[in-house]
């Protein structure tokens, strides 16, 4: 039974894996069913997206290769992970399982590990099978394989860096998949991990193949979201039958651990546990902060309140991009009306434009919307844009982004105003959904140009109309007073002031 049923095998040899008892359940059953189907040829490409701390690597990268060799010891495996240490760890554990008395008691004689080639990173058996292990970015010339296991190829913290993401995507698309041997119809790919970014390896597979049937997706959030999980193609017809919010593997990751994980940051939790890179609650912005207006007959309807647009003062915020390449950020031109403490986004242009095309675009916006001034981020191409706009008699102000901190620090100005319900977005413009998606994923979003322009607008509004004050609870007020007092004390020490 264990030779043909992967789940039975896992329970049988579990003493060779960990000292604690085997814990099955919904997650283990779904995972084993799909990995078994991959080996039996029902699935050739499996994208397994599931939470951290649930044991995914133990089943996929440790137990599964050992089980596959029971019925076909000629399989050549190539395993890859974010680091060499991780992939060697799991590769070595598979070797330990094969050598364990439990495995040998039931499957001795089917194959033997080679004594000539028997290292963590590369070992063979006497029936033609082998397993090689590489970390992301490792040179892999000559590492041919029928089964490719890609497990956690990109770390969450590194995913925020575009260079890291590009390097990993290139390694997957142009190195790993090119090592796959298609002879005898044995080629298999198991891509497993958790979501780390909008532009991660899973997204690469999804945007390339979608639901065309070539890939099966097993999408398992820690807290059930059937609408998300069941939107992906599954060759087995598998559906996530959990109720919304139901935990995936409570026997191993109970509610107490889930609640503890949530303290590590909203965006990080939603990515690593709920597989949602654009959650309703991001680290800085949340969907509940968004307010939408309509305009008619010269009035803005702000949640039922009619505001005369002519009473507003208007300005333009421009975030310039350095490059027009397809992977670069966009240049963003936003027209804002400021009225009664509210900021109303009247118009937005978001395109990849070089300096020579950006200047006419801004000048055209100035002629059309007649703002009091245009504010341009002065870095990079912005300096050229400012000079050219002044030559065309456009009233322009410089914005020194660095003088207001890093991107996340600048975004706090927007966060405060949006929490106060004083930033309004047009209800009838399609581009608002992309803007909202970017804000909710920030600071881990693929692009942040719209966030930068919004932050600039809110900083300008703070300067010219005064900052929005957030009412503190008594506890928050006490903590703030204590922090301020400590700051004054440290300043006196630093300055050598008498006390």
N, C-alpha and C positions, 0 to 999 in steps of 0.2 A: 504493500500500500504506500509506504513512504517513498519508494522509488518513483512512483507515478503521481503522487499528490504532494505538492510542495509544502502545503501547510502541515501535513502529517510529519513530513521530514523535519520541519523546523521544530516542532514540539518534541520529536524523538531525540534530536541531537542537541537540544537546548542546554543540557548540562555541560556541553563542551564550549558553550558560548558565555554564559553568565551563571553566577551562583544562585541568584534569585529565581523563583519559580517562573515558568512560562505563563504569560498573560495574553490570552487571545482576545477575540472580540471583533467588532465591526471593522476597525482599521486594519487589523492583521488579516482578516478574511478577504477584504477587498484587495489589499496589496498582494497577498499570495495568489489569489485568483488571476490577477493580471500578469504577474511574473511567470506563473505556470503557463498561461496562454502564449506568452512570448516564446518560451522554449518549445512549445508544441506547434508553433507556426501560425496560430490564430491571430497573433499580433506580431508585426515586424518592427514597428516603431512605437515606443511607449514613452510618453511624457508624463512622468509621475511628479505631481506638485503637492507637497504635503509639509506639515509643520516641523520645526525643530523639536528635539527632545522626545520624539515619538518612536524612535527606533528604526527609522526608514533605512539607514545605512547598514544596520545589522542584517536586515532581510535582503536588501538589494545587493550590497557590495561584499557581504561576508558569506551568508548562507546560500544564496542563489547559485553562485558559480560552483560550489561544492555539489549541490544537488544536480545541476545540469550535467556534470561529468559522470554521474551514476549511469545515465542512459546514453550519453554520447561523450566519452572521454577524449575525443579528438578535437573538441572545440578549442579554438584559440581566443582567449580573452584579452582585451586591452581596457584597463581601468584608468580613469583620469579624475582628478579632484583639484581643488584650489591650490593645495600645497603638496609637495612630495611626502611630507610627514603623514598627512591624512591618508593618502592613497596607499602608502606602504603599511600603515597601521591595519587597514582593512584587508589588504592582500595577505598580510602575515596571519591574520585571524582565520582566514579561509584555510590556509595551509595547516594551522593548528587543529582545526576541526577535522580535516581529513586524516590527520595523524592520531586523533583522539581514539581511545578505546571504544567509545560508543559508536563512532562511525565505522571503525574497523570490524566491530562485532557483527554489523549488519551488511556491510558492503565490501568486505575484504575480498581481494582477488579480481575485482572489476578493473582496477588500475592501481599503479603504484607511482609515488612521486619519484622523480629522477634524482639520483645522488649527484650526477654530474652538473646539473643546473638546478640549484635549489637555494635561491636567495629571496629576500622579501620582495624585491622589485621584479624578479623574473624567475619563475620556476616552471618545470615541465613535468609531465607524467610519461609513462612508458607506452601510451597509446596515441601519441601525436599531439595531445593537448598541451597548452601552455597558458600562463597568465603573466602579462607584463603590466607594470604600473607606472604612470607618469603624472607629474604635477603640471599645472597650467603653465604653458610657455615652454615646456621641455621639448627639445628636439626629438622627433619620433620617426625619423627616416628608418625604414626597414621593419617597423613594428606592425606587421600585417595581422589582422584579426577578423574572425567572423562575428564575434559578440563584442560590442562596444558598450561599456558602462561609464556614464558621465555623471558623477555624483558631487553635488555642491561645487560647481566650477568657479563660482564667483562669490566672494565674501561680501556681506551686507555693507560693512564700513568702506570697503574698497570700491563698491559699486557707485558711490557718489562721485568718483573721479572718472571723467570721460576717458582719459587715457587707459585706465585699468579696464574699463568696460570694452573699449575697442580691441585691446590686446586679447582679452578672453574670447570675445566673439570671433575674432580672426583665428585664434587657436582652434576653436571648435569647428568653424565652418571650413577652414582651409587646411587644417592639419589633421585633426582627429578623424573627421568623417572620410578623409581621403585614405585612411589606413584600412578602411573596411573592405573585405574581400567578398565578392558577390558569387563566387563559385558554389555550386550545389544548393543554391537557394537557402543558404544558412545565415545570411547576413541579418543581424539584429542590432538595434540601438535602444538602450534604456537610458533616458535622460531623466535624472531625478534630482530633486532639491526643493528649495523654497524660493518664493519670489523675493528679489532683492532690489529691483528697480524697474521702471517702465521699459527700459531698453536692455533687459537682461537676456540670457540665452533662451529662456522659454519664449520670450516675446519674439526673438529671431525665428524660432520654429513656427510660432503661431502666424506671424506676418508672412512667412514664406509659404506655408502649406495650409494654414487655416483648417477648415473642416472638410478638406477635399477627400478624406478617407484614408490617406496614406499614414497618418499618425492617429493613434488612440491617446486620449488625454484622460488621466485619472487625477482629478482636481479635488483635493481634500482639505478644506479649511478646518482649523481646530474647532471653530464654532460654525455650525452648519449654515451654509448659504446655498440652498438647492438651486436657486435661479442662476447663480454663477457656476456652480459645479456642473450642472446638467446642460449648460449651453455649449459644451464642447463635444466633439464626436467621440464615440466610444464603440469600438468594433464588437464588444461583447454585449452591447445594449445595457450596460450597467448604469444605474441611476443612484444618486445620493438620496436615500429615502429618509434621512434624518429630518426632524423638524428644525425650523430656523433657530439657531443658537445652541442646538444640542451638541455636546462635546464629542470629539472624534474618538478619543482613547482614554476615557476617564479612569480606567484601571491603572494607567501609567501616568497620565497627566490629568489629575483631578482639577476641580474648579479652583482650589487654593493656589495651585501652581500657575494656572491661567491668570488669575488676578495678580499674582506676583509679577508675571511677565509683562503685564500691562503697565507696570510702573516704569519700565525701561524706555518709554517713549511711544506715543500713539502710532506714528508712521512705522517705526521699527516693528512694533507688535503686529500691526495689520499685515505687513509684508511677511515676516517670518512665521507667523502663526495662522493668519487668516488668508494669506495668499492674495491680498488685495493691495495693489500698489497705488491706487487712488481711492483711499477710504473716505467715508463721509467726514471722519475726524482725522485731520492731518496733525502734524506736530505744531504748526503755527496757525493754520486756517482750518475752519470746519464748515460744512455745508450749511449749518444753521446760521452762519454769519451773513450769508448772501441776501441782499435785499434787491428787489427788482422794481423798476418804475416804467410807466408808460407816459407818452407825451402826446398832447393834442391841443390845438388852438392856442399855442404859446404857453401852455401850463404843463408842469410835471405832476403826475399823480404819484405821490410818495405814500404808499400804504393808506390810500384814501384821502390824504391831505393834498389839496390843490395848491401848488406853488408857482408863482409867476416867474417864468424863465427870464424875463427881462430884468428881474431884480438881482440876477446872479452876476458875479464877475467871473470871467473865463480865462483860462490859461491852457497851454499845451505842454505836456511832458513827453520828452523824447529819449528813449534808450537806444543807443546806437550799437550795432554789431560790428565786429572786426572783419568778418569774412562773409562772402556770399556763397560759400560751399554748402552742399546739401546737408551737412551735419552741423553747421554752425548755428548759433542763435540767430534770431530775427531782429531786425530793427523795428521798434514799436513807436508809433505816434498816437498819443491819447489826448483827446480834447475833453477837458473837465470844466464843469460849472460848479462854482462854490456859492452856496446860498443858505443862509440861516444855520450855519454849522454843518450842512450836508455837502457831500461831494457827489456829483452826478456825472457819470461817464457818458458823454454825449456821442462820441465817435472814436473808433480805433482803426488804425492801419497797422498790419503786422506782415512785413515782407522782408525777404533777404535783398537788401539794396546796398550797393557800394555808395561811397560819398557823393559821386557825381549825380547819381539818381536820387539819393536821399534828400539832397538840398531842394530840388524842384518839388518833391513830394511834400516836404514841410512847408515850402512857400505857398503851395497850392492850398494846403490846409489852412494856412494863415489867411489867405484871401477869402476862402469860403466861410470860415467860422469867426474871423475877426477877434482873436483873443487879445487880452491886454499884453501878454508876453508869451514867448516860447522858451522853455527851459530845456537845455540839452546837456546830457552827461558829457563832461569835457574830456574824458579819457579817449585814447586812440583816435579813431576817425572823427570823434566829436569835435575836436579842436578845429579841424578843417571845416566841418559843417558850420560851426559857430562863425568863423571868419567869413564864409561865403554868404551866410544868411544876413550878417551885418552889412555886407556889400550890397545886398538887395533891400536894405532898409527894413528888415524884419526885426522887431524888438526882441532881443534874445538875451537870456541869462545863462550863465554857466552853472552847472551843478557838479560840485566836487563830491563824488560818491564816497571816496575813501575818508573824507572828512566827517562822514556820518556812520562810520563803522563798516563791518562786512555786510554781506547780503542779508544774513539772518537778523542782524541788529537793525538794519534799515527797515526790514519787513515788520518789525514790532510796531512802527508808526501806523502801518496799514492794519495790523492785527487789532490794535486798540480802537481805531475808528470803526472797523467792521464789527467788532464786538459790541460797540455802542450803537450799532444800527445806523451809522451816518454815512455809509458808502453805498451808492446805488448803481446798479447795472441795468442796461436796457433789456426789457423782457422780450423784445421782438427781433433780436439779432442772433444769428446762428453761431457767430464766433464766441459768444459768451460761454458756451459749454466747454470750449477748449481752454479759455481763460480759467474757468473754475477748476477744470482738471489739473491744470498746471499749479494753481494755488494749493489745492488739496495735497498734491504730491510733494510740494516744496518742503524741505530743501533737497529732496532726492529726485526731483523732476528732471526729465531729460533736458528741458529748456527752462530758463527762468527770466526771460526778457520781459514778459508781461508783469511778473512779480516786481522786477526792478522799476518799471515805469509806474506801477501802482504805488510802490514805496516812495518814489520820488514825489508823486502827486500829494501823498499824505504828509510828507515832510514839509512840502511847500505850503500846504494848507495850515499845518501847525505854525509855521513861521508867520503867515500873514493873517490868520484868524484866531490863533491860540490853540493850544493842545486840548484834546478831549480828556477830561478828568474822569478816571474810573473810581467809583465809590468803593472804598475798602471795608471789609468786615472788621470788627474790633480786633480779631486775632491777627489779621493781615496788617492793620494799622500799628499794632504793638510790635510785630516783627519788623516792620519798616522803620519804626522809631529806633529800635534797638540797633538795626543795621546802620542807620544814619549816624547814630551816636558813636558806634565803633569806627565808622569811616572818619568822623571828625577827630577822634582820638589818634588814629593812625596818621592822619594828616599832620597833627601837631607834632607827633614823634618824628615824622619825615622832615618837617620843616624846622625842627628844633625849637618850636614855640614853647614858651614857659607855661607851666601849669602847676 
